[in-house]
Amino acid sequence: MKRLLVTGSSGLIGSEVVRHFHELGWSIHGIDNNQRAVFFGPAGDTRWNQRRLQDTLPHFTHHELDVRDRDGVMNLVAELRPAAVVHTAAQPSHDRAAAIPFDDFDTNAVGTLNFLEAMRRVAPESPFVHMSTNKVYGDAPNEIGLLELETRWDYRDGDFKEGIPETFRIDYSKHSLFGASKVAADIMVQEYGRYFSMPTCCLRGGCLTGPAHSGVELHGFLSYLVKCNIDGAPYTVYGYKGKQVRDNIHAHDVARFIELFVAKPRCGETYNLGGGRDNSCSILEAFDRVESLTGKRMEWSYVDRNREGDHICYYSDLRKAKTHFPDWSLERSLDDIFTEIVDGWRQR
Ligand SMILES: NC(=O)c1ccc[n+]([C@@H]2O[C@H](COP(=O)([O-])OP(=O)(O)OC[C@H]3O[C@@H](n4cnc5c(N)ncnc54)[C@H](O)[C@@H]3O)[C@@H](O)[C@H]2O)c1
């Protein structure tokens, strides 16, 4: 059996990747220490997801390890010599990072370096997939001319009608400390690919989502929005008239892309991986969608102050991902995503 190492295995993307590769017949080793509950409190707890993996997947082994523990990472990687690594563990919140800059950087930047170097020493030929983020572009996408439509912003500039490409500049903009620590990791992953010829890639996520997200106000936009609707809890919209646009991709479609990259890797690549224009929606549009599914009105209020460095309109240009991997396309539509998240919260 081929051995896969997944960091952040109890989280949204990590757990989806675990299940996906398990079904493909791999043996999976997951690393997670429920740090999400430390970052976001009890609502961020991911133990439920860890237990679900352990209870249902016979070839899954959980390792309680902090990705910042360099010796622990070196020893485990040397023992396992994985045939591939999918690195999803992170401090994932833009807004949370300012309050915990050391935890954020040590987890996102240093944690990533720990795994890159550990892999270079024992299995440099194994594919290494890193979950990066569209926040590496900072708020530079906000400089693109915009059209204000009734319920959303959109790009006025025809050059971006397919979305933001990987060649978009990553500096001279405001990133948040989170975006900056993810840039450090992203560049390091590319460098291990270019300098050491290791098969690495960065997946610069848009809004990654699905029913397995433990959504909280500071991270997991759709999951949290749906949860508020179901619980009748108040939701706060920060700035941009609620017309800010996010592109949403189901964790299943992320896992499928990772499968294809692992099967046919390249060195030091970057891919923008979101829902693209077809799976994009504004917050106002998301309210309409969830209300029509649950029949419950959204309780929301508006604060006329946007989040620091927040994107006004962002959707990913998926053409590079589709050109390099022609067998990949989105299997889950925005309708599917909403329906699954609503069902997921109802069950939980
Ligand atoms: N969800 C999104 O919308 C989104 C968007 C763009 C990029 N990303 C990136 O994708 C990756 C996965 O995101 P997600 O939504 O699955 O996040 P998540 O928070 O659901 O999962 C991350 C997991 O990593 C674990 N973790 C965090 N710090 C750790 C540490 N120090 N040691 C061990 N485990 C640790 C957490 O406990 C959690 O279970 C992250 O790198 C994130 O930055 C996510």
The ligand as an SDF file (V2000), in Angstrom:
LIG
                    3D

 44 48  0  0  0  0  0  0  0  0999 V2000
  -11.0020   27.1080    3.9690 N   0  0  0  0  0  0  0  0  0  0  0  0
  -10.6860   28.0800    3.1770 C   0  0  0  0  0  0  0  0  0  0  0  0
  -11.5440   28.8440    2.7640 O   0  0  0  0  0  0  0  0  0  0  0  0
   -9.2740   28.2490    2.7120 C   0  0  0  0  0  0  0  0  0  0  0  0
   -9.0200   29.1940    1.7190 C   0  0  0  0  0  0  0  0  0  0  0  0
   -7.7280   29.3340    1.2170 C   0  0  0  0  0  0  0  0  0  0  0  0
   -6.7130   28.5680    1.7350 C   0  0  0  0  0  0  0  0  0  0  0  0
   -6.9610   27.6630    2.7200 N   0  0  0  0  0  0  0  0  0  0  0  0
   -5.8450   26.8760    3.2480 C   0  0  0  0  0  0  0  0  0  0  0  0
   -6.1480   25.4990    3.1460 O   0  0  0  0  0  0  0  0  0  0  0  0
   -5.5940   24.7970    4.2610 C   0  0  0  0  0  0  0  0  0  0  0  0
   -6.6710   23.9840    4.9290 C   0  0  0  0  0  0  0  0  0  0  0  0
   -7.7240   24.8360    5.3360 O   0  0  0  0  0  0  0  0  0  0  0  0
   -8.9770   24.2530    6.1160 P   0  0  0  0  0  0  0  0  0  0  0  0
  -10.1130   25.1420    5.8100 O   0  0  0  0  0  0  0  0  0  0  0  0
   -9.0600   22.7920    5.8920 O   0  0  0  0  0  0  0  0  0  0  0  0
   -8.5100   24.5430    7.6240 O   0  0  0  0  0  0  0  0  0  0  0  0
   -8.9880   23.8090    8.9610 P   0  0  0  0  0  0  0  0  0  0  0  0
   -8.7330   24.7730   10.0590 O   0  0  0  0  0  0  0  0  0  0  0  0
  -10.3480   23.2230    8.7910 O   0  0  0  0  0  0  0  0  0  0  0  0
   -7.9480   22.6020    9.0870 O   0  0  0  0  0  0  0  0  0  0  0  0
   -6.6270   22.7820    9.4760 C   0  0  0  0  0  0  0  0  0  0  0  0
   -6.2990   21.7120   10.5160 C   0  0  0  0  0  0  0  0  0  0  0  0
   -4.9250   21.8930   10.8890 O   0  0  0  0  0  0  0  0  0  0  0  0
   -4.8190   21.6880   12.2790 C   0  0  0  0  0  0  0  0  0  0  0  0
   -3.6650   22.4370   12.7710 N   0  0  0  0  0  0  0  0  0  0  0  0
   -3.5310   23.7780   12.8400 C   0  0  0  0  0  0  0  0  0  0  0  0
   -2.3620   24.0980   13.3820 N   0  0  0  0  0  0  0  0  0  0  0  0
   -1.7290   22.9410   13.6620 C   0  0  0  0  0  0  0  0  0  0  0  0
   -0.4900   22.6210   14.2470 C   0  0  0  0  0  0  0  0  0  0  0  0
    0.3390   23.6030   14.6750 N   0  0  0  0  0  0  0  0  0  0  0  0
   -0.1260   21.3300   14.3630 N   0  0  0  0  0  0  0  0  0  0  0  0
   -0.9770   20.3410   13.9460 C   0  0  0  0  0  0  0  0  0  0  0  0
   -2.1760   20.5850   13.4000 N   0  0  0  0  0  0  0  0  0  0  0  0
   -2.5510   21.8720   13.2660 C   0  0  0  0  0  0  0  0  0  0  0  0
   -6.1420   22.1970   12.8540 C   0  0  0  0  0  0  0  0  0  0  0  0
   -6.4320   21.6360   14.1400 O   0  0  0  0  0  0  0  0  0  0  0  0
   -7.1470   21.8090   11.7900 C   0  0  0  0  0  0  0  0  0  0  0  0
   -7.7600   20.5660   12.0650 O   0  0  0  0  0  0  0  0  0  0  0  0
   -4.9290   25.8440    5.1350 C   0  0  0  0  0  0  0  0  0  0  0  0
   -3.5720   25.9110    4.7920 O   0  0  0  0  0  0  0  0  0  0  0  0
   -5.6130   27.1390    4.7220 C   0  0  0  0  0  0  0  0  0  0  0  0
   -4.7890   28.2690    4.9150 O   0  0  0  0  0  0  0  0  0  0  0  0
   -8.2190   27.4850    3.2210 C   0  0  0  0  0  0  0  0  0  0  0  0
  1  2  1  0
  2  3  2  0
  2  4  1  0
  4  5  1  0
  4 44  2  0
  5  6  2  0
  6  7  1  0
  7  8  2  0
  8  9  1  0
  8 44  1  0
  9 10  1  0
  9 42  1  0
 10 11  1  0
 11 12  1  0
 11 40  1  0
 12 13  1  0
 13 14  1  0
 14 15  2  0
 14 16  1  0
 14 17  1  0
 17 18  1  0
 18 19  2  0
 18 20  1  0
 18 21  1  0
 21 22  1  0
 22 23  1  0
 23 24  1  0
 23 38  1  0
 24 25  1  0
 25 26  1  0
 25 36  1  0
 26 27  1  0
 26 35  1  0
 27 28  2  0
 28 29  1  0
 29 30  1  0
 29 35  2  0
 30 31  1  0
 30 32  2  0
 32 33  1  0
 33 34  2  0
 34 35  1  0
 36 37  1  0
 36 38  1  0
 38 39  1  0
 40 41  1  0
 40 42  1  0
 42 43  1  0
M  CHG  2   8   1  16  -1
M  END
$$$$
